[in-house]
Amino acid sequence: MARITASVYTSHVPAIGAALDLGKTHEPYWQPVFKGYEFGKRWIAERKPDVVFLVYNDHASAFSMALIPTFAIGTAASYEIADEGFGPRPVPRVEGHPELAWHIAQSVIQDDFDLTIVNEMPVDHGLTVPLSLMFGERHPERDAWPVKVIPLAVNVVQYPVPSGRRCFQLGQAIRRAVESFGPDLNVQIWGTGGMSHQLQGARAGLINREWDNRFLDRLIHEPAELAQLHALDYVREAGSEGIELVMWLIARGAMADVAGGPAPHVAQRFYHVPASNTAVGHLILENLRD
C-alpha cells in the first residue's frame, strides 16, 4: 500500500525563488539560507519519494476574491507555472498524480472534509520555491521535477481562515486516505509557508525568533496541543502572515505518531533570519516503521 514516509516543512519566501533564478545564491546575504537546505537536498536524493503531497497557499494566482476555497486539492495531470507579475519562474511545470489525488479526495470528503476539487490551476511560488529548495535548480526545457506532486491549496490570505485544529485533523484524514491506496508508493507530505513575518502595516518587518523556535519545539513534541492555538495567537506573535504556519499542522497531523505510532525521527532542523523580512524555518521528520 502507499505510505507516508516523512513530512517536510519549509518557508516559501518568494525572494528565495528570485535569488535562485537570478544566480544570487552565493551572495553573502543568501549563503546562510541555502546552506540550511544542503542536507535536505542530499536527504531527499537518497529517499526518492514517488509523490509529494504539497500543502501551500495560493497568492492570487489561481484564486481571487471571486472564489476563495478553504481547502482545494489539485487532481490534474500537470500544472503550469503561474505568472506572478514578472513572468513565470523559469522552472519545469509540475506533474501531478491524478489517481492518488482523486483517491485522497474521495476518501477525505467521505471522512467529512469539504475539499474543493480543482482540475486546472497554475501554481505559484508557494509551491515552486519549496521544490527548488529541496530538489535544486532545474531548467524548464531540459529538466523535470523528479517527483509527482499533489497540490493542496489552503486559504490563509482572506479571513476566515481554517483553524489549526481543523488543519491537524485534515492531516490525519489524509494519512488514512494515503494508507488505503493500493499501489505501493513512497509518499511525503510537505507543509509550507511562514515562519513569523508581516509584510504591511505598523508591524511590517516583525520577526519573533523566540516564538518561532518554540513553535518548532511544539510541532515536534506536542503537535496536538499546538493545534489548539487560535488564529489570533499566530497573528499576535508571528505577524499577519504568520498564520501560514497552520499549514504545517496538516503535514504534522499526517505523521504516524498522531495515530499511535512511534515518535518521528528529526532528520533536520534549521532556522534563519532574515530572508527578505521573513524568518525561514525548515524541518524534516521521518516516520519510523513499527
GULUMTOR-441743 format. One record per residue (C-alpha): y, x, z; residue in one letter; residue number from 0. Coordinates in nm, 3 decimals. Layout:
! residues N
[[Y,X,Z],A,NUM]
...
***
This chain:
! residues 290
[[0.000,0.000,0.000],M,0]
[[0.365,0.100,-0.024],A,1]
[[0.506,0.266,0.287],R,2]
[[0.848,0.364,0.417],I,3]
[[0.808,0.732,0.499],T,4]
[[1.163,0.819,0.603],A,5]
[[1.517,0.700,0.640],S,6]
[[1.821,0.896,0.525],V,7]
[[2.175,0.835,0.649],Y,8]
[[2.488,0.972,0.487],T,9]
[[2.855,0.913,0.431],S,10]
[[2.953,0.829,0.072],H,11]
[[3.310,0.961,0.059],V,12]
[[3.447,0.926,-0.298],P,13]
[[3.627,1.260,-0.275],A,14]
[[3.287,1.427,-0.228],I,15]
[[3.187,1.294,-0.570],G,16]
[[3.513,1.422,-0.716],A,17]
[[3.456,1.766,-0.562],A,18]
[[3.112,1.778,-0.722],L,19]
[[3.232,1.654,-1.059],D,20]
[[3.531,1.893,-1.072],L,21]
[[3.336,2.200,-0.962],G,22]
[[3.508,2.238,-0.623],K,23]
[[3.201,2.265,-0.403],T,24]
[[3.258,2.635,-0.332],H,25]
[[3.620,2.595,-0.228],E,26]
[[3.674,2.675,0.143],P,27]
[[3.766,2.316,0.226],Y,28]
[[3.445,2.175,0.079],W,29]
[[3.194,2.451,0.159],Q,30]
[[3.108,2.323,0.510],P,31]
[[3.039,1.974,0.378],V,32]
[[2.798,2.078,0.107],F,33]
[[2.630,2.338,0.327],K,34]
[[2.531,2.050,0.555],G,35]
[[2.325,1.897,0.273],Y,36]
[[2.136,2.210,0.167],E,37]
[[1.846,2.126,0.398],F,38]
[[1.835,1.768,0.270],G,39]
[[1.803,1.880,-0.090],K,40]
[[1.512,2.109,-0.004],R,41]
[[1.354,1.841,0.214],W,42]
[[1.362,1.568,-0.048],I,43]
[[1.232,1.801,-0.319],A,44]
[[0.924,1.851,-0.103],E,45]
[[0.883,1.482,-0.009],R,46]
[[0.939,1.343,-0.363],K,47]
[[0.986,0.971,-0.293],P,48]
[[0.886,0.726,-0.564],D,49]
[[1.154,0.474,-0.472],V,50]
[[1.473,0.484,-0.268],V,51]
[[1.592,0.154,-0.122],F,52]
[[1.961,0.238,-0.103],L,53]
[[2.194,0.038,0.122],V,54]
[[2.561,0.077,0.033],Y,55]
[[2.879,-0.123,-0.011],N,56]
[[3.044,-0.205,-0.339],D,57]
[[3.412,-0.108,-0.373],H,58]
[[3.531,-0.390,-0.604],A,59]
[[3.324,-0.254,-0.894],S,60]
[[3.051,-0.519,-0.921],A,61]
[[3.207,-0.782,-0.695],F,62]
[[3.557,-0.906,-0.621],S,63]
[[3.736,-1.176,-0.426],M,64]
[[3.587,-1.418,-0.679],A,65]
[[3.236,-1.357,-0.544],L,66]
[[3.154,-1.196,-0.208],I,67]
[[2.780,-1.185,-0.130],P,68]
[[2.692,-1.069,0.220],T,69]
[[2.366,-0.905,0.106],F,70]
[[2.295,-0.853,-0.266],A,71]
[[1.972,-0.692,-0.390],I,72]
[[1.959,-0.537,-0.735],G,73]
[[1.648,-0.633,-0.930],T,74]
[[1.741,-0.477,-1.266],A,75]
[[1.555,-0.210,-1.461],A,76]
[[1.867,0.008,-1.472],S,77]
[[2.228,0.022,-1.353],Y,78]
[[2.528,0.162,-1.536],E,79]
[[2.780,0.383,-1.356],I,80]
[[3.098,0.195,-1.267],A,81]
[[3.443,0.294,-1.389],D,82]
[[3.646,0.305,-1.067],E,83]
[[3.978,0.368,-1.243],G,84]
[[3.924,0.727,-1.356],F,85]
[[3.625,0.670,-1.582],G,86]
[[3.262,0.657,-1.468],P,87]
[[3.132,0.954,-1.268],R,88]
[[2.954,1.197,-1.504],P,89]
[[2.609,1.127,-1.361],V,90]
[[2.296,0.965,-1.508],P,91]
[[2.257,0.590,-1.497],R,92]
[[2.037,0.468,-1.216],V,93]
[[1.685,0.348,-1.292],E,94]
[[1.556,0.057,-1.085],G,95]
[[1.214,-0.065,-0.977],H,96]
[[1.214,-0.436,-1.066],P,97]
[[0.859,-0.505,-0.945],E,98]
[[0.919,-0.381,-0.592],L,99]
[[1.272,-0.523,-0.585],A,100]
[[1.152,-0.874,-0.673],W,101]
[[0.870,-0.846,-0.422],H,102]
[[1.116,-0.748,-0.148],I,103]
[[1.348,-1.032,-0.246],A,104]
[[1.063,-1.284,-0.234],Q,105]
[[0.935,-1.156,0.100],S,106]
[[1.274,-1.121,0.271],V,107]
[[1.400,-1.461,0.153],I,108]
[[1.079,-1.623,0.277],Q,109]
[[1.147,-1.434,0.601],D,110]
[[1.466,-1.645,0.633],D,111]
[[1.724,-1.397,0.498],F,112]
[[1.951,-1.531,0.226],D,113]
[[1.979,-1.248,-0.027],L,114]
[[2.181,-1.274,-0.346],T,115]
[[1.969,-1.158,-0.640],I,116]
[[2.161,-0.952,-0.896],V,117]
[[2.008,-0.871,-1.234],N,118]
[[2.306,-0.682,-1.371],E,119]
[[2.570,-0.479,-1.188],M,120]
[[2.746,-0.144,-1.220],P,121]
[[2.706,0.092,-0.924],V,122]
[[2.993,0.294,-0.785],D,123]
[[3.044,0.599,-0.562],H,124]
[[2.893,0.417,-0.265],G,125]
[[2.556,0.461,-0.433],L,126]
[[2.602,0.763,-0.661],T,127]
[[2.756,1.005,-0.410],V,128]
[[2.451,0.988,-0.178],P,129]
[[2.224,1.050,-0.478],L,130]
[[2.431,1.353,-0.577],S,131]
[[2.430,1.491,-0.223],L,132]
[[2.052,1.468,-0.192],M,133]
[[1.943,1.549,-0.549],F,134]
[[2.223,1.777,-0.665],G,135]
[[2.437,1.773,-0.975],E,136]
[[2.284,1.617,-1.285],R,137]
[[2.414,1.591,-1.640],H,138]
[[2.432,1.229,-1.759],P,139]
[[2.281,1.308,-2.101],E,140]
[[2.029,1.580,-2.020],R,141]
[[1.900,1.477,-1.679],D,142]
[[1.775,1.171,-1.494],A,143]
[[1.761,1.092,-1.126],W,144]
[[1.410,1.191,-1.007],P,145]
[[1.357,0.860,-0.828],V,146]
[[1.372,0.486,-0.886],K,147]
[[1.644,0.310,-0.686],V,148]
[[1.669,-0.042,-0.546],I,149]
[[2.032,-0.110,-0.450],P,150]
[[2.126,-0.336,-0.161],L,151]
[[2.500,-0.404,-0.158],A,152]
[[2.637,-0.517,0.178],V,153]
[[2.979,-0.675,0.226],N,154]
[[3.167,-0.463,0.478],V,155]
[[3.500,-0.498,0.299],V,156]
[[3.604,-0.863,0.328],Q,157]
[[3.565,-1.042,0.662],Y,158]
[[3.347,-1.200,0.784],P,159]
[[3.104,-0.906,0.772],V,160]
[[2.741,-0.914,0.889],P,161]
[[2.671,-0.817,1.249],S,162]
[[2.488,-0.500,1.339],G,163]
[[2.221,-0.720,1.494],R,164]
[[2.164,-0.906,1.166],R,165]
[[2.155,-0.579,0.973],C,166]
[[1.898,-0.435,1.213],F,167]
[[1.684,-0.748,1.173],Q,168]
[[1.713,-0.726,0.795],L,169]
[[1.580,-0.371,0.806],G,170]
[[1.274,-0.496,0.991],Q,171]
[[1.217,-0.764,0.725],A,172]
[[1.250,-0.500,0.451],I,173]
[[0.984,-0.285,0.618],R,174]
[[0.747,-0.582,0.631],R,175]
[[0.817,-0.654,0.265],A,176]
[[0.752,-0.296,0.154],V,177]
[[0.427,-0.274,0.350],E,178]
[[0.298,-0.594,0.186],S,179]
[[0.342,-0.448,-0.165],F,180]
[[0.005,-0.348,-0.307],G,181]
[[0.070,-0.033,-0.513],P,182]
[[0.073,0.296,-0.324],D,183]
[[0.438,0.407,-0.320],L,184]
[[0.633,0.657,-0.114],N,185]
[[0.949,0.463,-0.027],V,186]
[[1.254,0.594,0.154],Q,187]
[[1.534,0.372,0.286],I,188]
[[1.889,0.508,0.292],W,189]
[[2.183,0.380,0.493],G,190]
[[2.521,0.496,0.364],T,191]
[[2.892,0.478,0.446],G,192]
[[3.103,0.583,0.741],G,193]
[[3.147,0.760,0.970],M,194]
[[3.476,0.699,1.151],S,195]
[[3.774,0.663,0.921],H,196]
[[4.071,0.441,0.850],Q,197]
[[4.249,0.451,0.517],L,198]
[[4.556,0.240,0.584],Q,199]
[[4.792,0.103,0.846],G,200]
[[4.932,0.259,1.163],A,201]
[[4.600,0.431,1.243],R,202]
[[4.543,0.579,0.896],A,203]
[[4.358,0.908,0.931],G,204]
[[4.180,0.810,1.253],L,205]
[[3.863,1.010,1.326],I,206]
[[3.669,0.975,1.652],N,207]
[[3.428,1.269,1.689],R,208]
[[3.301,1.168,2.031],E,209]
[[3.223,0.812,1.925],W,210]
[[3.056,0.925,1.602],D,211]
[[2.821,1.164,1.779],N,212]
[[2.739,0.906,2.042],R,213]
[[2.657,0.667,1.757],F,214]
[[2.415,0.923,1.613],L,215]
[[2.253,0.969,1.956],D,216]
[[2.207,0.595,1.997],R,217]
[[2.089,0.544,1.639],L,218]
[[1.808,0.789,1.706],I,219]
[[1.711,0.690,2.059],H,220]
[[1.826,0.333,2.127],E,221]
[[1.883,0.153,1.796],P,222]
[[1.809,-0.196,1.929],A,223]
[[2.081,-0.162,2.190],E,224]
[[2.320,-0.007,1.938],L,225]
[[2.266,-0.307,1.712],A,226]
[[2.432,-0.529,1.972],Q,227]
[[2.775,-0.372,1.918],L,228]
[[3.032,-0.622,1.795],H,229]
[[3.222,-0.563,1.472],A,230]
[[3.544,-0.523,1.670],L,231]
[[3.390,-0.230,1.858],D,232]
[[3.342,-0.046,1.529],Y,233]
[[3.697,-0.118,1.418],V,234]
[[3.849,-0.025,1.755],R,235]
[[3.657,0.300,1.798],E,236]
[[3.583,0.413,1.441],A,237]
[[3.867,0.266,1.236],G,238]
[[3.879,-0.021,0.991],S,239]
[[3.630,0.146,0.755],E,240]
[[3.401,0.249,1.041],G,241]
[[3.237,-0.094,1.009],I,242]
[[3.039,0.059,0.721],E,243]
[[2.808,0.203,0.986],L,244]
[[2.633,-0.133,1.029],V,245]
[[2.458,-0.044,0.703],M,246]
[[2.288,0.246,0.880],W,247]
[[2.128,-0.011,1.109],L,248]
[[1.947,-0.168,0.812],I,249]
[[1.778,0.163,0.741],A,250]
[[1.708,0.223,1.109],R,251]
[[1.556,-0.123,1.152],G,252]
[[1.300,-0.038,0.883],A,253]
[[1.153,0.254,1.079],M,254]
[[0.807,0.228,1.230],A,255]
[[0.903,0.271,1.596],D,256]
[[1.103,-0.052,1.586],V,257]
[[0.774,-0.232,1.520],A,258]
[[0.587,-0.048,1.795],G,259]
[[0.501,0.272,1.609],G,260]
[[0.574,0.630,1.717],P,261]
[[0.931,0.755,1.752],A,262]
[[1.062,0.916,1.433],P,263]
[[1.095,1.290,1.384],H,264]
[[1.455,1.407,1.349],V,265]
[[1.437,1.636,1.047],A,266]
[[1.811,1.684,1.005],Q,267]
[[2.135,1.603,1.184],R,268]
[[2.475,1.707,1.052],F,269]
[[2.831,1.613,1.136],Y,270]
[[3.159,1.747,0.996],H,271]
[[3.526,1.657,0.988],V,272]
[[3.725,1.611,0.785],P,273]
[[3.630,1.529,0.428],A,274]
[[3.930,1.356,0.276],S,275]
[[4.033,1.195,0.608],N,276]
[[3.677,1.089,0.681],T,277]
[[3.414,1.206,0.927],A,278]
[[3.092,1.296,0.744],V,279]
[[2.758,1.223,0.907],G,280]
[[2.408,1.294,0.776],H,281]
[[2.074,1.224,0.941],L,282]
[[1.712,1.230,0.825],I,283]
[[1.442,1.053,1.025],L,284]
[[1.076,1.080,0.931],E,285]
[[0.813,0.821,1.015],N,286]
[[0.513,0.975,1.183],L,287]
[[0.167,0.839,1.100],R,288]
[[-0.014,0.664,1.382],D,289]
***
